[in-house]
Amino acid sequence: MPLTRGARYMLLSTLLFALMNVCVKLLTHLPPLEIILFRSIMSVVLSYMMLRALRIRPWGSNHFYLIARGITGVLSLILYYFTLQKMPLATAVTIQYLAPIFTAVLGIFIVKEKVQPWQWLFFLLSFLGVLIVEGVDTRVDPLYLALGVASALFAGFSYNSIRKLKGKEDPLVVVFYMPLVALPIAAGACLFEWVPPRGQDWFWLGLTGLFTQGAQLCMTKAYQAEKLSSVANLNYLGILYAVGLGLIFFQETFPVASYLGMALVLVGVVLNTWYTSRQAKAAPVAPTEEVVA
């Protein structure tokens, strides 16, 4: 079963985000907004240099959705980094996996993309697998749980903004706006809470910025290349990375039943990919539209 271009971008994005999660988890002694400040500075510089090299106007023209993408993305990120530092890695990732479901639901109203009944089943299969892997974590404070759900909801709005910009803005412009919005917010917060990075902190902060830049660019290209419901549930593969990396770096262990959960995640993702591919082949070929980069 060949993977679409959007699926390939999303798979790479998921891997890079998983590696970023590890870096953030290794920086629990730094305030979340301080980490966001450093990664935003790196992302703004890298994005601007790439845009200049490609001779693309960095400010774009669809400012409402570009700014909406930036604001909702930053709110989601702040809450997610906070939960990453306050919960076990896989628990924070599990709650964040409500985002693909929120993305598909909001997409019905924002970008008018229909989700087929079978696709809802595939989403639920994958999310059920995530719940089996993680289980019911009684260590999680209800406040942190609520913040995690809010993070996933804001992510859903953010991904729909990306989809609205399909064919209207270059992916690099979309990526550029998120750190541009995040930078003044994070800088202002750091005036009140600052912990000087030391030693290896600089290495992990640098990797956080690099992994984030690559992940954001790949994710933006994925959401602009395919329907939201076609690629959103590929995010669920990140639980496999979370479990493996959590074991390697943080000695987080899980019961044997976790393997059943991983199998359900894979079944849901594979079935949705197969179903999407089949629907695409059955659909009539539409006239080619001119795309403005």
Rosetta blueprint (number, residue, H / E / L):
1 M L
2 P L
3 L L
4 T L
5 R H
6 G H
7 A H
8 R H
9 Y H
10 M H
11 L H
12 L H
13 S H
14 T H
15 L H
16 L H
17 F H
18 A H
19 L H
20 M H
21 N H
22 V H
23 C H
24 V H
25 K H
26 L L
27 L L
28 T L
29 H L
30 L L
31 P L
32 P H
33 L H
34 E H
35 I H
36 I H
37 L H
38 F H
39 R H
40 S H
41 I H
42 M H
43 S H
44 V H
45 V H
46 L H
47 S H
48 Y H
49 M H
50 M H
51 L H
52 R H
53 A H
54 L L
55 R L
56 I L
57 R L
58 P L
59 W L
60 G L
61 S L
62 N L
63 H H
64 F H
65 Y H
66 L H
67 I H
68 A H
69 R H
70 G H
71 I H
72 T H
73 G H
74 V H
75 L H
76 S H
77 L H
78 I H
79 L H
80 Y H
81 Y H
82 F H
83 T H
84 L H
85 Q H
86 K H
87 M L
88 P L
89 L H
90 A H
91 T H
92 A H
93 V H
94 T H
95 I H
96 Q H
97 Y L
98 L L
99 A H
100 P H
101 I H
102 F H
103 T H
104 A H
105 V H
106 L H
107 G H
108 I H
109 F H
110 I H
111 V L
112 K L
113 E L
114 K L
115 V L
116 Q L
117 P H
118 W H
119 Q H
120 W H
121 L H
122 F H
123 F H
124 L H
125 L H
126 S H
127 F H
128 L H
129 G H
130 V H
131 L H
132 I H
133 V H
134 E H
135 G L
136 V L
137 D L
138 T L
139 R L
140 V L
141 D L
142 P H
143 L H
144 Y H
145 L H
146 A H
147 L H
148 G H
149 V H
150 A H
151 S H
152 A H
153 L H
154 F H
155 A H
156 G H
157 F H
158 S H
159 Y H
160 N H
161 S H
162 I H
163 R H
164 K H
165 L L
166 K L
167 G L
168 K L
169 E L
170 D L
171 P H
172 L H
173 V H
174 V H
175 V H
176 F H
177 Y H
178 M H
179 P H
180 L H
181 V H
182 A H
183 L H
184 P H
185 I H
186 A H
187 A H
188 G H
189 A H
190 C H
191 L L
192 F L
193 E L
194 W L
195 V L
196 P L
197 P L
198 R L
199 G L
200 Q L
201 D H
202 W H
203 F H
204 W H
205 L H
206 G H
207 L H
208 T H
209 G H
210 L H
211 F H
212 T H
213 Q H
214 G H
215 A H
216 Q H
217 L H
218 C H
219 M H
220 T H
221 K H
222 A H
223 Y H
224 Q H
225 A H
226 E L
227 K L
228 L H
229 S H
230 S H
231 V H
232 A H
233 N H
234 L H
235 N H
236 Y H
237 L H
238 G H
239 I H
240 L H
241 Y H
242 A H
243 V H
244 G H
245 L H
246 G H
247 L H
248 I H
249 F H
250 F H
251 Q L
252 E L
253 T L
254 F L
255 P L
256 V L
257 A L
258 S H
259 Y H
260 L H
261 G H
262 M H
263 A H
264 L H
265 V H
266 L H
267 V H
268 G H
269 V H
270 V H
271 L H
272 N H
273 T H
274 W H
275 Y H
276 T H
277 S H
278 R H
279 Q H
280 A H
281 K H
282 A H
283 A L
284 P L
285 V L
286 A L
287 P L
288 T L
289 E L
290 E L
291 V L
292 V L
293 A L
